[in-house]
Amino acid sequence: MRKAAGEFEIPLIEMEEEISHLKGVPPSPDVLEKIEKLEKKLQKKREDIFSRLSPWQRVEMARHPDRPYTMDFIDFLFEDFIEIHGDRRFSDDPAIITGFAFFHGLPVCVIGHEKGRTLKEKVYRNFGMPQPEGYRKALRVMKIAEKFNRPILTFVDTPGAYPGIGAEERGQAEAIAYNLREMAKLEVPVIVTVTGEGGSGGALGIAVGEVVNIMEHAVYSVITPEGCASILWRDPSKKDLAAEAMKMTASDLKEQGLVSDIIPEPPGGAHIDYEASAKIIDQFLQAALTSLSDLTPQQRIDLRYQRFRNMGFYR
């Protein structure tokens, strides 16, 4: 049985397992008819569940253990990816992947968080929580991209920057703040895609762009619901209330003008079909590159500036 994002997904997984079992037995008219009925029932059940997901259930979807990560999207979207390591100051940070590749023949820079799939990989990637050297590595590669006029495509999926004492000693806050300032001045297109968790400055450190898209079941917020509940109510179990109050889902963010577009996911979520998810993202990336390619560097900088300057501004 595949892993579930939350209790709401368990009935769907059980039906999928039943269909898979029936497809493994010798076919007969009765079996084929039963499979067809179950598949229709599964589709209806899936549509019903996903049409009314709560904000907290969206968070669970964003954290799904099988959700595609940056390396998965790199495999499907890009050709000849060459990874670049190290910040040339302290060390390499595996929580952030950086490098260059080709996107439909166009040379681009690719940067993204990586959480890791197995326990060993998760420990190696620090569960997708970058250290200061990760942000400095990312900026080093962005500057190379700017020098050679290559668009920058970033993929955001982190619970937040690593809060350990070593990270603080090496200037975690300064590294993120410096990235925000320098990314705001980049002359090449910067296109951001929030694919899972967009956690606070840990996300924003590679997410200052003219276009900031978010996947349908991803979230983006200044703090986790558990952290917010701990601060407001001294009770992390009230995470569902916090998730609702924080307006961190894709639809809420779009309504507030905090993201450019919502990228649809395959029925049941991106973890159901990596390739289909990548194909949808591909269309949005192509559209964004087309819209930005005719702009001058200053126009791109102005567009980026206005996007973030208008956040939280109301008449």
C-alpha positions, -999 to +999 in steps of 0.1 A: +000+000+000+014+034-010+018+061+017-011+084+025-009+122+030-035+119+057-065+100+068-086+115+040-065+096+014-068+062+030-102+052+014-087+061-020-056+040-015-078+010-004-098+013-036-066+015-057-053-016-040-085-035-047-084-025-084-048-035-086-056-069-071-084-075-096-061-066-125-038-093-113-063-121-115-073-139-148-096-116-167-133-125-171-164-105-180-174-103-144-139-091-133-136-066-160-170-052-152-161-049-115-129-031-123-147-006-145-173+001-117-145+005-091-125+028-113-156+050-118-163+049-081-127+058-074-128+088-098-160+101-082-146+096-047-114+113-055-132+143-070-154+145-040-125+144-015-102+168-033-130+193-040-133+200-003-098+196+012-093+218+043-063+241+046-046+216+069-052+187+045-035+209+018-005+211+041-005+173+044-006+171+006+023+195+003+043+173+027+033+140+011+063+116+014+059+106-022+055+141-036+080+149-065+111+168-054+135+190-074+156+161-087+124+144-100+114+175-119+150+179-132+148+144-146+115+151-165+119+187-175+156+193-184+184+178-205+221+176-198+218+188-162+252+195-146+252+201-109+274+227-093+286+222-057+299+245-029+297+281-019+336+286-021+334+298+015+326+269+038+312+238+021+285+223-001+249+221+011+230+191-003+197+207+008+199+230-022+206+217-057+221+241-082+233+237-118+228+243-155+208+224-180+188+228-213+151+235-213+137+228-248+171+237-262+174+269-241+204+270-216+190+277-181+201+278-145+182+254-122+180+258-084+158+240-059+154+225-025+158+187-021+144+168+008+155+132-001+134+101-003+150+074+020+160+080+056+197+081+045+189+106+018+168+128+042+197+130+067+221+138+038+198+165+025+190+177+061+153+171+053+154+200+028+164+226+054+193+247+039+223+260+058+238+294+050+262+278+026+232+266+006+220+301+000+255+313-008+259+285-033+226+293-049+235+330-053+270+321-066+253+301-094+227+328-100+255+353-106+271+329-131+237+326-148+235+364-150+270+367-165+261+342-193+225+355-197+207+323-187+172+324-172+170+312-136+143+286-127+139+278-090+118+251-073+108+258-037+100+229-012+113+234+023+099+235+058+123+264+064+159+273+068+179+251+093+177+267+127+207+250+143+234+268+162+260+261+135+238+277+109+233+307+131+270+310+138+277+310+101+252+338+094+219+322+084+199+354+085+225+374+067+228+348+039+191+348+033+188+386+035+218+390+011+201+367-014+169+387-013+187+419-021+209+404-048+181+384-065+160+416-067+188+431-089+194+402-113+190+412-149+180+378-162+145+362-159+138+346-126+109+321-125+099+306-092+077+274-088+065+265-053+062+227-055+055+216-019+062+235+013+072+272+010+085+278+045+094+313+055+128+328+047+140+293+039+118+294+008+121+331+001+159+329-001+156+314-036+121+328-045+125+364-055+113+364-091+091+382-116+069+351-118+060+331-087+038+301-095+025+276-070+013+240-075-023+233-066-016+214-034+014+234-023+015+259+005+035+291+012+038+308+045+059+327+070+057+299+095+044+263+098+009+258+112+024+239+141+047+268+148+020+294+145-003+274+168+025+271+194+029+309+194-008+319+194-024+292+215+006+275+231-008+243+216+006+229+184-023+205+181-044+235+169-025+234+137-057+230+116-070+263+130-037+279+123-036+266+087-070+281+081-062+315+096-029+318+079-044+317+043-014+296+031-031+275+004-026+282-033-062+296-038-058+319-008-024+332-020-037+338-055-067+357-042-043+379-022-021+385-052+009+368-036+015+343-064+012+347-102-006+315-111-018+282-097-004+251-115-030+223-116-020+188-105-031+154-118-063+140-101-053+129-066-021+151-065+013+153-080+025+122-062+001+101-083+019+109-116+053+126-117+054+128-155+020+143-159+029+169-132+061+178-149+043+182-183+019+207-167+048+226-151+066+226-184+037+246-200+038+272-173+076+276-175+075+280-212+047+306-210+067+325-183+099+325-203+080+337-234+064+366-215+097+377-200+121+372-229+110+403-247+115+426-217+146+446-211+167+438-179+154+470-162+118+461-170+123+427-154+139+443-124+110+467-121+084+439-125+101+419-098+102+450-075+066+458-080+055+422-073+070+423-039+064+460-032+026+455-036+024+426-011+004+437+019-007+470+003-044+478+005-064+509-003 
